[in-house]
């Protein structure tokens, strides 16, 4: 059986769903194919919370953040769901990063300020601080599981066809656009012909684009943050809600993001704490879904040292994938009929509404993505 569509999106994580929403609300005919079930745990978009983090030094990320923040609020108005809790973000660690991020944020009028470690500790006694601390009030956390549901519901409300349980087995470029073959859960294949295809397949991007698009090296790793329970004496009188989101950039590293610590409150589950981009390289179809004993102990020890308000022996481990470029910059580009969205390097979720707009513009031939993300820049 063959089906013809204008735009086909491969991948139903946050990026693919955002692209589908952005296309559908412009009146475009959109079909999205996702290999797994809604909210599945095999990729990078599952779980209840993500950091809404604007501690960046680069204008292209801060521009993307500002646009995404506006679009998150638009999604909240359209859906009636709360998607953001701007409880603040506190960042510490590498003094150069803290200073540069503060300068970049204040230059654009963001609600950012610097605190000494003693003041930060008095505000957030469940956390330990050293050196200068950056507080961003226009930041916090995203209700990520709800966000996936909202994107899917609103894309469908605008006419998008979203199909789960459809594994893409072949992608070809033809003289009329593209030809995509997908197999459903029963093993039945369907061939789709589309004028344009957006590939937002996360850890499976290289498999799908091999021979079509020359991607930069992408490293797929399995990461294992965990939720830790708040000590009872830290819950009253403010309950859980006083916990901000947080970063700690590693001083002395060429890339202070490598091994950085991040996290946020997940209401009802505890405080999520994780190391950034330290996991083992994996085949996304052959994962352990479990951290090594060494990595588990490293995270436990970190929590014991830096979070006096958390019980380090209560870890509830999470497993997710990162698909990372060497410099952490995303890959967003259009090559003929194929638009690529890959290499989000563990920090793409918060930008999703704006990234989806960029992908829709590219797929429709309106404009190319910003230069720092295009293939030639990698």
C-alpha positions as CSV (number, residue, x, y, z in Angstrom):
1,X,0.0,0.0,0.0
2,X,1.2,3.5,-0.8
3,X,0.3,6.8,0.7
4,X,1.2,10.3,-0.5
5,X,1.7,13.2,2.0
6,X,3.3,16.7,1.9
7,X,5.5,16.4,5.0
8,X,6.5,13.2,6.8
9,X,8.2,13.4,10.2
10,X,10.2,10.4,11.4
11,X,10.4,10.3,15.2
12,X,7.8,11.1,17.8
13,X,10.0,12.4,20.6
14,X,9.8,16.1,21.6
15,X,11.6,17.4,18.5
16,X,9.5,15.5,16.0
17,X,6.3,16.3,17.7
18,X,7.2,20.0,17.8
19,X,8.0,19.9,14.1
20,X,4.6,18.3,13.4
21,X,2.8,20.9,15.5
22,X,4.6,23.8,13.8
23,X,3.7,22.4,10.4
24,X,0.2,21.4,11.1
25,X,-0.8,24.8,12.6
26,X,0.3,26.4,9.4
27,X,-2.2,24.2,7.5
28,X,0.4,21.8,6.1
29,X,-0.4,18.1,5.6
30,X,1.7,16.2,8.1
31,X,2.2,12.6,8.9
32,X,4.4,11.6,11.8
33,X,5.8,8.0,12.2
34,X,7.1,6.8,15.6
35,X,8.6,3.4,16.1
36,X,7.5,2.9,19.7
37,X,4.5,3.6,21.9
38,X,3.7,7.1,23.3
39,X,5.9,8.1,26.2
40,X,8.3,5.1,25.7
41,X,11.5,4.9,27.7
42,X,13.9,3.9,24.9
43,X,15.0,7.3,23.7
44,X,15.7,10.8,25.2
45,X,12.3,12.4,25.7
46,X,10.6,10.4,28.5
47,X,10.2,11.3,32.1
48,X,8.3,13.8,34.0
49,X,10.7,16.8,34.2
50,X,13.5,18.6,32.3
51,X,15.6,21.6,33.2
52,X,14.4,24.9,31.7
53,X,18.0,26.1,31.7
54,X,19.2,29.4,30.2
55,X,22.7,29.4,31.7
56,X,24.4,29.8,28.2
57,X,27.1,32.1,26.9
58,X,26.2,31.8,23.2
59,X,23.7,34.2,21.7
60,X,22.4,31.6,19.3
61,X,21.3,29.4,22.2
62,X,19.9,32.4,24.2
63,X,17.9,33.5,21.1
64,X,16.5,30.0,20.8
65,X,15.7,30.0,24.5
66,X,13.8,33.3,24.4
67,X,11.7,32.1,21.4
68,X,11.1,28.7,23.0
69,X,9.9,30.4,26.3
70,X,7.3,32.4,24.4
71,X,6.2,29.3,22.5
72,X,5.9,27.2,25.7
73,X,3.6,29.9,27.0
74,X,1.6,29.8,23.8
75,X,1.3,26.0,24.1
76,X,0.0,26.5,27.7
77,X,-2.6,28.9,26.6
78,X,-3.8,26.8,23.7
79,X,-3.9,23.5,25.7
80,X,-4.9,24.8,29.1
81,X,-2.0,22.7,30.6
82,X,0.9,23.9,32.8
83,X,4.1,23.1,31.0
84,X,6.6,25.3,32.9
85,X,7.4,26.0,36.5
86,X,9.8,28.9,36.6
87,X,11.1,28.2,40.1
88,X,14.6,29.5,39.2
89,X,17.9,28.0,38.1
90,X,21.1,28.2,40.2
91,X,24.4,27.5,38.5
92,X,27.9,27.3,40.1
93,X,31.3,25.8,39.4
94,X,33.6,27.1,36.6
95,X,34.0,30.8,37.4
96,X,34.6,31.8,33.7
97,X,31.3,30.1,32.6
98,X,29.4,31.7,35.5
99,X,30.7,35.2,34.7
100,X,30.2,34.9,30.9
101,X,26.7,33.5,31.3
102,X,25.8,36.3,33.6
103,X,27.1,38.9,31.2
104,X,25.3,37.4,28.3
105,X,22.0,37.2,30.2
106,X,22.1,40.7,31.6
107,X,23.0,42.1,28.2
108,X,19.6,41.0,27.0
109,X,17.7,42.1,30.1
110,X,17.2,38.6,31.6
111,X,16.3,38.2,35.2
112,X,19.8,37.1,36.3
113,X,21.9,37.9,39.4
114,X,25.1,36.8,41.1
115,X,25.1,35.6,44.7
116,X,27.8,34.6,47.1
117,X,27.9,31.0,48.3
118,X,26.7,32.0,51.8
119,X,23.6,33.8,50.5
120,X,22.8,30.9,48.2
121,X,23.1,28.4,51.0
122,X,20.8,30.5,53.2
123,X,18.1,30.5,50.4
124,X,18.5,26.8,49.5
125,X,19.8,25.0,52.6
126,X,19.4,21.6,51.0
127,X,22.3,22.4,48.6
128,X,26.0,23.1,49.1
129,X,27.6,26.1,47.3
130,X,31.2,27.2,46.6
131,X,32.2,30.4,44.8
132,X,29.9,32.8,42.9
133,X,26.4,31.5,42.1
134,X,24.3,32.5,39.1
135,X,20.6,32.8,39.7
136,X,18.3,32.9,36.7
137,X,14.7,33.6,37.6
138,X,13.3,33.2,34.1
139,X,14.2,29.5,34.3
140,X,13.2,26.3,36.2
141,X,11.7,23.1,34.9
142,X,9.5,21.7,32.2
143,X,6.7,19.2,32.8
144,X,8.1,17.0,30.0
145,X,5.7,14.1,30.0
146,X,2.8,16.5,29.8
147,X,4.6,18.4,27.0
148,X,4.8,15.3,24.8
149,X,1.0,14.8,25.3
150,X,0.2,18.4,24.5
151,X,2.3,18.5,21.3
152,X,0.7,15.4,20.0
153,X,-2.8,16.5,20.9
154,X,-2.4,20.0,19.4
155,X,-0.7,18.7,16.3
156,X,-3.7,16.3,15.8
157,X,-6.1,19.1,16.5
158,X,-4.6,21.0,13.6
159,X,-4.9,18.0,11.3
160,X,-1.6,16.1,11.7
161,X,-1.7,12.3,11.4
162,X,0.4,10.8,14.2
163,X,1.0,7.1,14.1
164,X,2.8,5.0,16.8
165,X,4.2,1.5,16.3
166,X,5.6,2.4,12.8
167,X,9.3,1.4,12.4
168,X,10.9,3.1,9.4
169,X,13.0,0.5,7.5
170,X,14.0,2.5,4.4
171,X,14.3,6.1,3.4
172,X,15.0,7.0,-0.2
173,X,15.2,10.2,-2.2
174,X,13.3,10.2,-5.5
175,X,12.8,12.6,-8.3
176,X,9.5,13.6,-6.7
177,X,10.7,13.9,-3.1
178,X,11.1,10.9,-0.8
179,X,9.9,7.4,-0.4
180,X,9.7,6.0,3.1
181,X,8.9,2.4,4.0
182,X,7.5,1.6,7.5
183,X,6.5,-1.7,9.2
184,X,3.8,-1.8,11.8
185,X,3.7,-4.0,14.9
186,X,2.1,-6.8,12.8
187,X,4.9,-6.7,10.3
188,X,2.9,-5.2,7.5
189,X,4.9,-2.7,5.4
190,X,3.5,0.6,4.0
191,X,5.2,2.9,1.5
192,X,4.8,6.6,2.0
193,X,5.7,9.2,-0.7
194,X,6.4,12.6,0.7
195,X,7.5,15.9,-0.8
196,X,9.7,16.4,2.3
197,X,10.9,14.4,5.2
198,X,12.1,15.6,8.6
199,X,14.3,13.0,10.4
200,X,14.2,13.6,14.2
201,X,15.1,10.0,15.2
202,X,17.5,10.6,18.0
203,X,19.9,7.7,18.6
204,X,18.7,6.1,15.3
205,X,19.5,9.1,13.1
206,X,22.7,7.7,11.6
207,X,21.0,4.4,10.7
208,X,18.2,6.2,8.8
209,X,20.4,8.8,7.1
210,X,23.4,6.6,6.1
211,X,24.1,7.2,2.4
212,X,21.8,10.2,2.2
213,X,23.3,12.8,4.5
214,X,26.9,13.1,5.6
215,X,26.4,13.7,9.3
216,X,29.2,14.7,11.7
217,X,30.2,12.0,14.1
218,X,27.4,11.3,16.6
219,X,28.1,9.4,19.8
220,X,25.1,7.6,21.4
221,X,25.6,7.1,25.2
222,X,23.4,5.7,27.9
223,X,23.1,8.1,30.8
224,X,21.8,7.4,34.3
225,X,20.6,10.2,36.4
226,X,18.5,9.3,39.5
227,X,15.8,10.7,41.8
228,X,16.8,11.2,45.4
229,X,14.3,11.7,48.3
230,X,14.3,15.0,50.2
231,X,15.1,14.6,53.9
232,X,12.0,15.0,56.0
233,X,13.4,18.0,57.8
234,X,13.9,19.8,54.5
235,X,10.2,19.5,53.4
236,X,8.5,21.8,55.9
237,X,7.3,24.5,55.9
238,X,7.7,25.1,52.2
239,X,7.1,21.6,51.0
240,X,9.0,20.5,47.9
241,X,8.4,23.6,46.0
242,X,11.3,25.7,47.1
243,X,13.9,23.5,45.2
244,X,15.3,25.3,42.2
245,X,16.7,23.7,39.2
246,X,20.5,23.6,39.1
247,X,23.8,23.2,37.3
248,X,27.4,22.8,38.4
249,X,29.9,23.3,35.6
250,X,33.2,21.4,36.0
251,X,36.2,23.8,36.5
252,X,39.4,23.3,34.6
253,X,37.9,21.3,31.7
254,X,38.2,22.3,28.1
255,X,34.5,21.8,27.9
256,X,33.0,22.5,31.4
257,X,29.8,20.9,30.2
258,X,31.4,17.5,30.1
259,X,30.7,15.8,33.4
260,X,28.7,18.8,34.6
261,X,26.0,18.1,37.2
262,X,22.4,19.1,36.5
263,X,19.0,18.5,38.0
264,X,15.6,19.7,39.2
265,X,12.7,18.7,41.4
266,X,10.3,16.2,40.1
267,X,7.2,16.6,42.2
268,X,6.2,13.3,43.9
269,X,9.5,11.5,42.8
270,X,12.2,13.5,44.5
271,X,15.1,15.6,43.2
272,X,16.7,14.5,39.9
273,X,20.5,14.6,39.9
274,X,22.7,13.5,37.0
275,X,26.1,13.9,35.4
276,X,26.1,15.3,31.9
277,X,27.4,13.2,29.1
278,X,29.5,10.6,31.0
279,X,27.7,7.4,30.0
280,X,29.0,4.5,28.0
281,X,28.7,4.4,24.3
282,X,25.9,2.0,23.3
283,X,23.9,0.6,20.5
284,X,20.4,2.0,21.1
285,X,18.8,-1.4,20.3
286,X,21.1,-3.2,22.8
287,X,21.1,-1.2,26.1
288,X,21.5,-2.4,29.7
289,X,19.0,0.1,31.2
290,X,21.3,0.1,34.2
291,X,24.3,2.2,35.3
292,X,27.5,0.5,36.3
293,X,28.2,0.1,40.0
294,X,31.0,2.6,39.6
295,X,28.8,5.3,38.1
296,X,26.1,4.6,40.7
297,X,28.6,5.1,43.5
298,X,30.0,8.3,41.9
299,X,26.5,9.8,41.8
300,X,25.7,8.7,45.4
301,X,29.0,10.2,46.6
302,X,28.3,13.5,44.8
303,X,24.8,13.8,46.3
304,X,26.2,13.0,49.8
305,X,28.8,15.8,49.5
306,X,26.8,18.5,47.7
307,X,23.1,17.9,48.7
308,X,22.7,17.9,52.5
309,X,18.9,18.0,51.9
310,X,18.8,14.7,50.0
311,X,19.2,11.2,51.2
312,X,22.0,9.7,49.0
313,X,20.8,6.1,49.7
314,X,17.4,6.6,48.0
315,X,18.5,6.7,44.3
316,X,15.8,5.7,41.9
317,X,17.8,5.4,38.7
318,X,16.7,6.6,35.2
319,X,18.0,5.5,31.9
320,X,18.1,7.7,28.8
321,X,20.1,8.2,25.7
322,X,22.2,11.2,24.6
323,X,23.1,11.5,20.9
324,X,26.0,14.0,21.0
325,X,28.1,15.9,18.6
326,X,31.7,16.6,19.5
327,X,31.0,20.2,20.5
328,X,27.5,19.7,21.8
329,X,25.9,21.8,19.0
330,X,22.7,20.5,17.4
331,X,22.6,19.4,13.7
332,X,19.8,21.2,12.0
333,X,19.8,21.5,8.2
334,X,18.0,20.7,4.9
335,X,19.6,18.8,2.1
336,X,17.2,18.6,-0.8
337,X,14.0,16.9,0.3
338,X,15.5,15.8,3.7
339,X,15.5,18.0,6.8
340,X,17.8,16.8,9.6
341,X,17.4,17.2,13.3
342,X,20.0,15.4,15.3
343,X,22.8,15.5,17.8
344,X,20.9,17.3,20.6
345,X,23.6,16.3,23.1
346,X,21.4,16.0,26.1
347,X,20.2,19.6,26.2
348,X,17.7,20.0,23.4
349,X,14.3,19.5,25.2
350,X,13.8,23.0,26.4
351,X,14.4,24.5,23.0
352,X,11.9,22.1,21.3
353,X,9.1,24.6,20.4
354,X,11.6,26.9,18.7
355,X,13.5,24.0,17.1
356,X,10.3,22.7,15.6
357,X,9.6,26.2,14.1
358,X,13.1,26.1,12.5
359,X,12.5,22.7,11.1
360,X,9.1,23.6,9.7
361,X,10.6,26.7,8.0
362,X,13.3,24.5,6.5
363,X,10.9,21.8,5.3
364,X,8.7,24.4,3.7
365,X,11.6,26.1,2.0
366,X,11.1,29.4,3.9
367,X,14.6,29.6,5.4
368,X,17.5,27.4,6.4
369,X,18.4,26.8,10.1
370,X,20.8,29.2,11.9
371,X,24.4,28.9,10.6
372,X,25.9,27.5,13.9
373,X,23.7,24.4,13.6
374,X,24.1,23.7,9.9
375,X,26.2,20.7,8.6
376,X,28.9,23.0,7.3
377,X,29.5,24.4,10.8
378,X,30.4,21.0,12.2
